[in-house]
Amino acid sequence: MKVNRVLVLAEHDNQTLKVSTANTVRAATELSEDITVLVAGYQCAAVAKAASLLDGVNEVWVSDLPCFEHGLAENVAELMIDLAEAFQYILAPATTYGKNILPRVAARLDVAQISEITGILSPDTFVRPIYAGNALLTIQSLDPIKVITVRSTAFEAVSTGVVATKEPAPIVNLASKKPYDLGLSQFLREEPHVSKRPELTSARIVISGGRGLQSGENFKMLEEIADKLGAALGATRAAVDAGFVPNDYQIGQTGKVVAPDLYIAVGISGAIQHLAGMKDSKVIVAINKDADAPIFQVADYGLVGDLFEILPELSKELVIRK
Amino acid sequence: MKCLIPVKRVIDFNVKVRVKSDGTGVETDQVKMSMNPFDEVALEEAVRLKEKVIVKEIIAISIGVSSAQETCRVALARGADRAILIETNVETNEMPPLSIAKILKYFVLQEKPDLVILGKQAIDDDCNQTGQMLAALLGWAQGTNASGLNVNASTGSVEVIREVDGGLETLSLKLPAVVSVDLRLNEPRYISLPNIMKAKSKPLQIIPMGDLKIELKQHLKTIQVEPPVMRRSGIKVNNAKELVDKLRNEAKVL
């Protein structure tokens, strides 16, 4: 019997491997025991090493070229298309990185892409949310190569080799078959948002603010609590649109999807588009002055009241025992 | 410059979507349909480029059942100069984004736009694929999740600010290119009554899908659609002290 091979596209910034890759490898382990991770980057040896330590990975393929430095979709997709035929599955994290590249690969292979799966029912049947998570679609792929993006929160990250459960997987440097700098797009600059807090999508605790916070200045009240809890900070689309916080804080249908152990929603009414991004959290707390706000329908613990009175109290309570 | 704007007819974003009891899909009978909100932003951006005299012609294109004519008329009222509907027998949802991209490619080759601007995703299937697939099939550059767009006609390029997980990223794309937009790119204006009237006399070309002779494959099969597991709503606490106590001793998450 032919063994199914899976290619997983690693997400990274040339220095560190993103956790989303470890979540995607977990999904890959449900499909096959033959998993190759592809690292396309520039001066990215540390990333390749980290990928080789992921549990379940058999081989790491590296293409280390200047044209891959910024992960431009046109160039990375071209490389993946050249590698695709050896594989039955091509997976990437359903992050802005994976979502940008993978549809290009699928289209050129003339196969569909299955976006943001949350479950694998059989080798060709997958579950994914549609309509902002208001329905779950079970879908069967009829294509010879299955191109899939994986929702990180639905698959627990594989161990990163810290516990040394395995030998590092061999790292293979790919010989460049052709120039991959297609020259279609060019990276100009980035404005990364630097934060000392944990990354939103992998944080154990997330505290989020909505329009109820009324200003960016008031988000400082959330920051204070976030720092006491070691939590990441999130926001609704309304709060981002109003300019309270940068875009990368946005949680929801078209922003980030989070599923922390504890999600604290402050001044958030609970529009379905926001719920889509956080309703799989283990414990949800809602603080809102409107007792009828839809957020209370999904909250395990609801506190009705003025957030400007509640937040200082909450902050004080958290000092007592950290 | 010429802009092609693909627009999709979807269940209105304010509607609470209900799954059909037979598990074949979601209820669309008697349900309000609208233009995909992301596509409205795409169209608005094209109209602004036309107002700046960068764009000369805006063509809206939709693929779907006969009632998607309504979406085309809305596009015309929003400022498209003309519209094309590729009429299909099936709801667009039953066609994967790859098929949509193939049909769009056909019209791109025919109309030769400099820029295709479309929503980064449709709020029904949440796929986020069509723009990237179209760019790939054409061998064009792509700028997804755009929250800023600056056309430089003299250099034949467009600068796109992209919203990415880590913040913002700016790319320069060689024209022609495909740009998929995020909601923060602009705020679409309200449609005025005179524009609704004007839209009635703008050209809307309806082309049956069968006339195109594009071969589309079946790639996917829907097994079932089901409602998600609902969360039970929990309890109300009276103050911050009680909340912290519950989180520590009952939920044990602190």
Interface residues (C-beta under 8 A of the other chain):
Chain A: D13 H70 L72 A73 E74 A77 T95 T96 Y97 K99 N100 I101 L102 P103 R104 V105 A106 A107 R108 D110 V111 A112 Q113 I114 S115 E116 T125 P129 I130 Y131 A132 G133 N134 A135 L136 L137 T138 I139 Q140 S141 L142 D143 G183 L184 S185 Q186 F187 L188 R189 E190 E191 P192 H193 T201 I205 L229 R237 V240 D241 P246 N247 D248 Q253 T254 K256 D261 L262 I272 Q273 K279 K282 V283 I284 V285 F296 Q297 V298 A299 D300 Y301 G302 L303 V304 G305 I310 E313 L314 K316 E317 L318 R321
Chain B: I11 F13 K16 V17 V19 V26 F38 P96 P97 L98 A101 K120 Q121 I123 D124 D125 D126 C127 N128 Q129 T130 G131 Q132 M133 L134 A135 A136 L137 G139 W140 A141 Q142 G143 T144 N145 S147 E159 R162 E163 V164 D165 G166 G167 L168 E169 T170 L171 S172 L173 K174 A177 D182 L183 R184 K217 Q218 H219 L220 K221 T222 I223 Q224 V225 E226 P227 P228 R231 S233 G234 I235 K236 V237 N238 N239 A240 K241 L243 V244 K246 L247 R248 A251 V253 L254
